[in-house]
Amino acid sequence: MRKLTAAAFAVGAVGLAAAPALAGGSQPGTPGEPRCHGQTVAYLAQLAGSAGISGANGLGGLARYLAANGDSLSVPQLQQIADQYCTS
């Protein structure tokens, strides 16, 4: 479980450009591209599912999982990570 927490921290602190592709090929969007925010949010939403955590689907599920494990990031904060990445 800590693997996902560390991945979420790395995504926020280091940047999504260094984030690994998930199963199925999902990747963060490309900064500056029109679809960056949507692709990046989709990537974050799939992060928990790709880590094998049942019931942690979507941004809400990821936020709940992180909160339950002491690394509280809300859905708006996850959206903000995507915004910051896409405008960098």
C-alpha positions in Angstrom: 0.0 0.0 0.0 2.8 2.4 0.7 3.9 1.9 -2.9 0.9 4.0 -4.1 1.5 6.6 -1.5 5.1 7.0 -2.5 4.0 7.1 -6.2 1.4 9.9 -5.4 4.1 11.9 -3.6 6.5 11.5 -6.4 3.9 12.6 -8.9 3.2 15.7 -6.9 6.8 16.5 -5.8 8.9 15.4 -8.7 6.5 15.9 -11.5 4.4 13.8 -13.8 7.0 13.8 -16.5 8.9 11.2 -14.5 5.8 9.1 -13.8 5.8 5.6 -15.2 3.2 4.5 -17.7 0.4 2.4 -16.2 -0.9 -1.0 -17.4 -2.8 -0.4 -20.6 -0.4 2.4 -21.6 -2.0 5.3 -19.6 0.4 8.2 -19.2 0.1 11.8 -18.0 -0.7 14.3 -20.7 1.9 16.6 -22.4 2.3 20.0 -20.9 1.0 22.7 -23.2 -1.2 20.4 -25.2 -5.0 21.0 -25.2 -5.9 17.6 -23.7 -3.2 17.6 -21.1 -5.4 18.2 -18.1 -7.9 15.5 -19.0 -5.2 12.9 -19.8 -3.4 13.7 -16.6 -6.5 13.5 -14.4 -7.3 10.1 -16.1 -3.8 8.9 -15.3 -4.1 9.9 -11.6 -7.6 8.3 -11.5 -6.1 5.0 -12.7 -3.1 5.1 -10.4 -4.9 3.3 -7.5 -6.4 0.6 -9.7 -3.1 -0.1 -11.3 -1.5 -0.5 -7.9 -4.1 -3.3 -7.3 -6.1 -1.5 -4.5 -9.7 -2.6 -4.8 -12.3 0.1 -4.2 -9.9 2.9 -4.9 -11.2 3.9 -8.3 -11.1 7.4 -9.7 -9.7 10.5 -8.1 -12.2 10.2 -5.2 -11.0 6.6 -4.5 -7.3 7.7 -4.7 -8.0 10.6 -2.3 -9.8 8.3 0.2 -7.0 5.7 0.0 -4.4 8.4 0.6 -6.3 9.9 3.5 -6.7 6.4 5.1 -2.9 6.0 4.9 -2.0 9.4 6.3 -1.1 11.2 3.1 -4.2 13.4 2.7 -4.7 14.8 -0.8 -8.2 15.9 -1.7 -9.7 15.6 -5.1 -9.3 19.4 -5.7 -5.6 19.0 -4.7 -5.2 16.1 -7.1 -6.8 18.3 -9.8 -4.4 21.1 -8.9 -1.4 18.7 -9.3 -2.7 18.1 -12.9 -3.2 21.8 -13.5 0.3 22.7 -12.3 1.9 19.9 -14.3 0.0 21.0 -17.5 1.0 24.6 -17.2 4.6 23.9 -16.4 
